[in-house]
């Protein structure tokens, strides 16, 4: 798991990520706003959002390589507030597909890595140092 701490709020981080997902080019499969969902039930929680990201051509390759790996797509980006600090966490494609020990999935992960690198590059200028 990779986690980045940011100097910007969750909403701004999500906006940057959404723009960079489109530019990568990847596709936003789902955007789950946990805070908004909880608020509709009268529950107050800190900001918590999940972006599910992938692309159909990569999905087809995953299914062809190992149908069981379909449970691990789309890949997820978790953006949340941790005591006033925005955190963006994700598992890199290589980590997601490693348990399958499948060279074809390793190739998918290798092809996805630079695209996800572009997505997270949009946050470098606002990353906090440890």
N, C-alpha and C positions, 0 to 999 in steps of 0.2 A: 504494500500500500504506500502510495506517495501522498503526502499532505503538504500543502502550501498555506502559510499564514499570510494574510493580505492586509494592506493598510486602507482598503476600501470596504464599503458595505456589501452585504450579500446581494442586494438588487443590482448594484453596479457590476459586481463580479459576474453575475448571471448574464447581464446584458453584454458584457465583453465576450463571455464564452459563447453565447448564442451567435454573435456576429462572426466569431472566429470558426465556429462549427460550420457555418455556411460557406466561409471562405476556404476551408481546408482542402477539398470539399468533402464534408460528411453530411449526414442528415440527422435532424432531431426527431427521434422516434416518439418520445414522450417527455413532458415536463411536469414533474410532480411537485407541487408547492405544498409541502406538509404543514407549514404554518397557516396558510390560507385554508386548507382543508380542516385543520383543527379549529380555527376561528369560526367556521361555519357551524361547528358543534358547541360553540361557547367555551372552547378550551384555548387558553393563551400559552403559547410556547415560543421559544426563540426561533429566529429564521432558520428554515431547514428546507432545502430544495434538492431534487434529484433530476439530473438531465440524463436521459437515455439516448445514446448516440450510436449510429452505425450506418450502413449503406446496403442496399439489396444485393449488389454484386459480391460484396464480402460475405453476406449471409449465405448466399448460394455456395460459395467456396467452403464455408464452415460446415454446412449440411453435407456437402459431398465428401468432405474429409472425415467427419465423424458426427453422425446425427445427434449423438448424446451431447455434443458441445453446444447444440442449439439452446440449451438452458442458460448458457453464459452470455448470450447475445440478446439485446444490444448491450454494449458496454456502458457503464454508469459513471457519472460524475456527481459527487455529493458536495453541495455547497451549504455551509451552515455557520451559525453564530456560536462561538465558544467563548462565553464570558466577555463579549464585546469585541472579539477578534473574528474576522471572517476566515474560514478554513475551506479550502477546496481539496477534496480527496478523491483519488481514483486508483484503480489497479491497472497497471500498464497491460496492453494486449499480451505481451509475452508471459506475464504472471497469470493472466486469466486462462490461457490455453496450455500452460506448462503441464498441469496434471494429466493431460491426455497422452503425453509422450508420442505425439504424432507429427512427423515432419511436414505434412501438408498444413496442419494448423500452425506450426512454427513459421511457415512461409506467410500465412495470412497475418500473423502477428507482426512479422518483419515489415510487411507492406503497410500495415496500419500504424506502426510506430511513428513514422515521420508526419503522418496526418494528425495524430494526437499531439505530437510535438508542436505543430503549428497552433493547435487549439490552446495549449497551455503557455505558449510564448506570449500570448496577449496579456498574460498576468505578470510577466517578469518585472515590469517597471513598478509594480505595486506590491511586490513580495517583501515581507518583513524578514529581517535577518533573525536567526535564532538567537 
